[in-house]
Amino acid sequence: MTDVTVVGGVYLERCVQPLWDAVYGSAGRAIHAIRSLTEGKLTLVAYVPETLAGAAKYLADTAGAELKAVAANEYVSFDYIHPLARPAIQPVPSKIAQNPPIRVEGDVVLRYGMLEGDAIVDADVAVYDPQSAYGPQFFGANGSQARRLAIVLNRAEAHALTGENEPFEAAKAIRSREGAEVVVLKMGGKGAMVVDQHGHSQVPLYRTERVFKLGSGDVFSATFAALWGARGLGHVEAADLASRATAAYCSSRSLPVPQIDALRASSFAPLTPGSGLIYLAGPFFDLGQRWLVDEARATLKNLGAEVFSPVHEVGPGPASIVAPEDIAGLERSDVVFAILNGMDPGTIFEVGYAIKKGIPVVALAQNIKEEDLKMFAGTGCDISDDFVSAAYRAIWKLPA
């Protein structure tokens, strides 16, 4: 049996919608994700301030893991409006006190980037996820070494490390620089690219009804580390099962992830990435409404869609100008994302027009009575009360 050590952050996480208030962080979530996949000893190594000592011990105990806590001066918290929002981090990253690096040895070591310090790894097998939008570092930059190495990171981190915009070229550059056996590049709605000495393979994203994104990247990296590093699966299969495990987590918000046979037999459907124009229908007449429209527009664009937003593309004005311009944008669109909160008459009209034209409609409907949604549900609208889930459903309806 192969022992697995996870080193990374244990942080306080809070989210407004959906409601979330827990002590996890990358490493804390990882040990819970893979407790069903590891057969040897599981160890959590983290900076732990006195204020989080009890929570960190409980986190490790309930995962059946040993906790190796390194004293720290302060705890770090992440506060989200929704799981895709930029978090408010306290203390602000530039003010977080840096602790001496942690030295970690082991059979298989999963190392996450941390805000309050660093980990220097000496392992037989290592998986490294930089976990940083604030200047990711190469695995070996601090003296870390491993006989076999895999790097798991997202496109923003790959670009920050290499300056390369093309995903395959960025992954190749990282693999060459690090001497890694494999680089797994997470590409959002396009799944993941697995790059090795022979070229690259594509792993799909899997569809779920609900999408809880907080910590989904932690689950992917942890599952890959357990399956590739500890269980000996090939890197392409390990990445594919990690994608399935991530879908299970996003759908249920529960851990651990399913065991290997259950992951292989999972019924999640693979997604084929599409492209096109999303029409953003929604009221924008007070501060709260305008904030939500702006947030929806930014979220859809960040997920890779083109967006036609009437308030941004046309703006306010007389009906004789606004209505024809809005309808022209609607006619060009492939999907409608409709914010039904407040049941704005203009938004209801746009949804009805889209239904008549055969344009798919995804609706965000919060605090609305079921009876008031009858016509939307009865005409095939895809309705969700969760902002992030609705955004992903709109992206997934774009034509391939």
C-alpha positions in Angstrom: 0.0 0.0 0.0 1.2 3.5 -0.9 1.1 6.3 1.6 -0.1 9.7 0.4 0.8 13.1 1.9 -1.1 16.2 1.1 0.5 19.6 1.9 -1.4 22.8 1.3 -3.8 25.4 2.7 -6.4 24.8 5.5 -8.6 27.9 5.2 -11.9 29.3 6.3 -14.4 29.4 3.4 -17.7 31.3 3.3 -20.1 31.8 0.4 -23.4 33.8 0.3 -25.1 31.8 -2.4 -25.3 28.9 -2.2 -24.7 29.1 1.5 -21.4 27.7 2.6 -19.4 28.1 5.8 -16.6 25.6 6.4 -13.0 25.1 7.2 -11.5 23.3 4.2 -8.9 24.9 1.9 -7.2 22.9 -0.8 -5.4 20.4 1.4 -8.3 20.0 3.8 -10.7 19.3 0.9 -8.2 17.0 -0.8 -7.9 14.5 2.1 -11.7 14.2 2.3 -12.0 13.8 -1.5 -9.5 10.9 -1.7 -10.2 9.1 1.6 -12.1 6.5 -0.5 -9.3 6.1 -3.0 -6.2 5.7 -0.8 -5.2 2.3 0.6 -2.1 3.4 2.6 -1.6 6.1 5.3 -3.1 9.5 4.6 -1.3 12.6 6.0 -2.3 16.2 6.0 0.5 18.8 6.4 -0.5 22.4 6.7 0.1 25.7 8.5 -2.4 25.8 11.3 -2.9 28.9 13.6 -4.1 28.3 17.1 -7.5 29.7 16.3 -8.0 26.8 13.7 -6.3 24.0 15.6 -9.5 22.3 16.7 -11.1 22.6 13.3 -8.0 21.3 11.5 -7.7 18.3 13.9 -11.4 17.5 13.3 -10.9 17.8 9.5 -8.0 15.3 9.6 -9.7 12.9 12.1 -12.9 12.7 10.1 -10.9 11.8 7.0 -8.9 9.2 8.8 -5.7 11.2 8.2 -2.8 12.1 10.4 -2.4 15.9 10.9 1.1 17.4 10.9 0.4 21.0 11.9 3.0 23.7 11.5 2.3 26.7 13.7 1.2 29.9 12.0 0.4 33.4 13.3 -3.0 34.0 11.6 -5.7 32.2 9.7 -6.7 33.0 6.1 -10.3 33.3 5.1 -12.0 33.4 1.7 -15.4 35.1 1.2 -17.5 34.6 -2.0 -20.7 36.1 -3.2 -21.1 33.0 -5.4 -18.5 30.3 -6.2 -17.3 31.9 -9.4 -16.8 35.3 -7.9 -13.5 36.8 -7.0 -13.1 36.1 -3.3 -12.4 38.7 -0.6 -9.3 37.2 1.1 -8.4 38.2 4.6 -5.8 39.3 5.3 -5.2 40.6 1.8 -2.5 38.5 0.1 0.1 41.2 0.2 -0.3 41.5 4.0 -0.3 37.7 4.9 2.7 37.0 7.2 5.0 34.4 5.6 6.1 31.4 7.6 9.3 29.3 7.2 8.9 26.7 4.5 7.6 23.2 5.4 9.8 20.3 4.3 7.8 17.2 3.2 9.0 13.8 2.3 6.9 10.8 1.2 6.0 8.1 -1.3 3.3 10.2 -3.0 3.1 13.9 -2.2 0.3 16.2 -3.4 1.6 19.8 -3.1 -0.7 22.8 -3.4 0.5 26.4 -3.5 -0.2 28.3 -0.3 -0.6 31.9 0.6 1.1 31.9 4.0 4.3 29.9 3.1 5.7 27.2 0.9 6.4 23.5 0.9 9.7 22.0 -0.2 9.0 18.4 -1.4 11.3 15.4 -1.7 9.1 12.6 -3.0 9.2 9.4 -5.1 6.0 10.7 -6.8 4.8 14.2 -6.7 1.7 16.0 -8.0 1.9 19.8 -8.0 -1.0 22.3 -8.3 0.2 25.9 -8.0 -3.3 27.1 -6.9 -2.3 30.7 -7.4 -3.7 33.7 -9.3 -1.1 35.8 -7.5 2.1 34.7 -9.2 2.4 30.9 -9.4 5.8 29.3 -9.0 7.5 26.4 -10.7 7.6 23.2 -8.7 11.4 23.0 -8.6 11.9 26.7 -7.9 12.2 26.2 -4.2 14.3 23.1 -4.4 11.5 20.6 -4.5 12.3 17.3 -6.3 10.6 14.1 -7.3 11.5 11.0 -9.2 8.2 11.2 -11.1 6.3 14.5 -11.4 2.9 15.6 -12.6 1.8 19.2 -12.8 -1.9 20.0 -12.7 -2.8 23.7 -13.3 -5.3 25.9 -15.1 -4.8 28.1 -18.2 -4.3 31.3 -16.2 -1.5 29.7 -14.2 0.1 28.2 -17.3 0.1 31.6 -19.0 1.5 33.3 -15.9 4.4 30.8 -15.7 5.3 30.8 -19.4 3.8 33.9 -21.1 2.4 31.5 -23.7 -1.2 31.9 -24.8 -1.6 28.7 -26.8 -2.5 25.9 -24.3 -0.5 23.1 -25.8 2.6 25.2 -26.2 2.3 26.4 -22.6 2.0 22.9 -21.3 4.9 21.7 -23.3 7.1 24.5 -22.0 6.1 23.7 -18.4 6.8 20.0 -18.9 10.2 20.7 -20.4 11.2 23.2 -17.7 10.1 21.0 -14.8 11.2 17.6 -16.2 7.6 16.4 -15.6 6.3 13.1 -16.8 2.9 14.7 -17.5 1.2 18.1 -17.4 -2.6 18.2 -17.0 -4.0 21.6 -18.1 -7.5 22.4 -16.9 -9.4 24.3 -19.5 -12.7 25.1 -17.9 -15.7 24.2 -20.2 -13.3 22.5 -22.6 -12.3 19.9 -20.1 -8.6 19.1 -19.6 -5.6 18.6 -21.9 -3.2 15.9 -20.8 0.3 16.5 -22.2 3.1 13.9 -22.2 6.2 13.1 -24.3 4.0 11.7 -27.1 1.7 14.7 -27.5 -1.6 15.5 -25.9 -5.0 13.9 -25.2 -8.3 15.5 -24.4 -10.4 14.7 -21.3 -14.0 16.0 -21.3 -15.9 18.0 -18.8 -19.0 16.1 -17.6 -22.5 17.6 -17.3 -24.3 17.9 -14.0 -27.7 19.4 -13.1 -26.2 21.7 -10.5 -22.7 23.2 -10.5 -20.9 23.9 -7.2 -17.5 25.2 -8.2 -16.0 26.1 -4.9 -13.1 23.8 -4.5 -13.7 21.8 -7.7 -10.1 22.2 -8.8 -8.9 20.8 -5.5 -11.0 17.7 -6.0 -9.7 17.2 -9.6 -6.0 17.5 -8.5 -6.5 15.3 -5.5 -8.3 12.5 -7.4 -5.7 12.6 -10.1 -2.9 12.3 -7.5 -4.6 9.4 -5.8 -5.3 7.5 -9.0 -2.1 8.2 -10.9 0.4 8.6 -8.1 -0.9 6.0 -5.6 -3.0 3.6 -7.5 -0.9 3.4 -10.6 -3.5 4.3 -13.3 -2.4 5.7 -16.6 -2.4 9.5 -16.6 -5.1 9.9 -19.2 -7.5 7.5 -17.4 -6.6 9.2 -14.1 -7.4 12.6 -15.5 -10.7 11.3 -17.0 -11.8 9.8 -13.7 -10.7 13.0 -11.9 -13.1 14.9 -14.2 -15.9 12.4 -13.3 -15.1 12.8 -9.6 -15.2 16.6 -10.0 -18.7 16.3 -11.6 -19.9 14.2 -8.7 -18.6 16.8 -6.2 -20.1 19.7 -8.2 -23.4 17.9 -8.3 -23.7 16.9 -4.7 -21.3 19.1 -2.7 -20.4 16.0 -0.8 -17.1 14.1 -0.2 -15.4 11.6 -0.6 -15.6 11.1 -4.3 -16.9 7.7 -5.5 -14.5 4.7 -5.7 -12.8 3.7 -8.9 -15.4 1.3 -10.2 -18.2 3.7 -9.5 -16.4 6.5 -11.3 -15.9 4.3 -14.3 -19.6 3.5 -14.3 -20.8 7.0 -13.6 -23.7 8.2 -15.8 -22.5 11.8 -16.2 -22.6 12.7 -19.9 -19.4 14.2 -21.5 -19.8 17.7 -22.9 -18.7 18.9 -26.3 -17.7 22.5 -26.1 -19.8 24.9 -28.1 -19.5 28.5 -29.1 -21.8 31.4 -30.0 -23.8 34.4 -28.7 -25.8 34.5 -25.5 -28.5 37.1 -25.1 -28.6 38.4 -21.6 -32.2 39.3 -20.7 -32.8 40.9 -17.3 -33.9 44.1 -15.5 -31.3 46.8 -14.8 -33.3 49.6 -13.2 -31.8 49.7 -9.7 -28.4 49.0 -8.2 -29.0 45.4 -7.3 -30.5 44.5 -10.7 -27.6 46.3 -12.5 -25.0 44.5 -10.4 -26.6 41.1 -11.2 -26.6 41.9 -15.0 -23.0 43.0 -14.9 -22.0 39.9 -12.9 -23.9 37.6 -15.3 -22.3 39.2 -18.3 -18.8 38.9 -16.8 -19.4 35.3 -15.7 -20.6 34.2 -19.2 -17.7 35.9 -20.9 -15.2 34.3 -18.5 -16.8 31.0 -19.4 -16.0 31.6 -23.0 -19.2 33.0 -24.5 -19.9 36.1 -26.6 -22.6 38.1 -24.8 -25.2 40.6 -26.1 -26.4 42.6 -23.1 -29.0 45.3 -24.0 -27.9 47.7 -21.3 -24.3 47.4 -22.5 -24.8 47.1 -26.2 -27.8 49.5 -26.7 -28.2 51.3 -23.4 -31.3 53.3 -22.3 -33.4 55.3 -24.8 -36.8 55.6 -26.4 -38.7 52.5 -27.3 -38.4 53.3 -31.0 -34.7 52.8 -30.8 -34.2 50.3 -28.0 -36.8 47.7 -29.0 -35.6 47.2 -32.6 -31.9 47.0 -31.5 -32.7 44.5 -28.7 -34.7 42.4 -31.1 -31.9 42.4 -33.6 -29.5 41.2 -30.9 -32.0 38.5 -29.9 -32.4 37.3 -33.5 -28.6 36.8 -33.8 -28.3 34.9 -30.5 -27.9 31.2 -30.0 -29.1 31.0 -26.4 -31.0 33.3 -24.0 -29.9 33.7 -20.4 -32.9 35.3 -18.7 -32.9 36.7 -15.2 -36.5 36.3 -14.1 -36.0 37.7 -10.6 -38.6 40.4 -10.2 -40.5 39.2 -13.3 -39.7 42.2 -15.3 -42.1 42.7 -18.3 -39.4 43.4 -20.8 -37.5 40.2 -19.8 -40.7 38.1 -20.0 -41.4 39.5 -23.5 -37.8 38.6 -24.6 -38.2 35.1 -23.3 -41.5 34.7 -25.1 -39.9 36.0 -28.3 -37.0 33.5 -28.0 -39.4 30.6 -27.4 -41.4 31.5 -30.5 -38.1 31.7 -32.5 -36.9 28.3 -31.2 -33.9 29.8 -29.3 -33.0 27.9 -26.1 -33.7 29.7 -22.9 -32.0 29.2 -19.6 -33.7 31.1 -16.7 -32.4 32.2 -13.3 -35.4 32.3 -11.1 -35.0 33.1 -7.4 -37.7 33.7 -4.8 -40.4 33.2 -7.5 -43.5 31.1 -6.8 -43.8 27.8 -8.8 -47.2 28.9 -10.1 -45.6 32.0 -11.7 -43.1 29.9 -13.6 -45.7 27.6 -15.1 -45.6 29.1 -18.6 -41.8 29.1 -18.7 -41.5 25.5 -17.5 -44.3 24.4 -19.8 -42.6 25.8 -22.9 -39.2 24.2 -22.3 -37.2 26.8 -20.5 -34.3 25.4 -18.4 -35.0 26.9 -15.0 -32.5 27.1 -12.1 -32.5 28.9 -8.8 -28.7 28.8 -8.6 -26.7 31.5 -10.4 -23.6 29.5 -11.3 -25.6 26.4 -12.4 -27.7 28.6 -14.6 -24.6 30.2 -16.2 -23.1 26.8 -16.9 -26.3 25.5 -18.4 -26.4 28.5 -20.8 -22.8 27.8 -21.9 -23.6 24.1 -22.4 -26.5 24.9 -24.7 -24.3 26.8 -27.2 -24.0 24.9 -30.5 -21.0 22.7 -31.0 
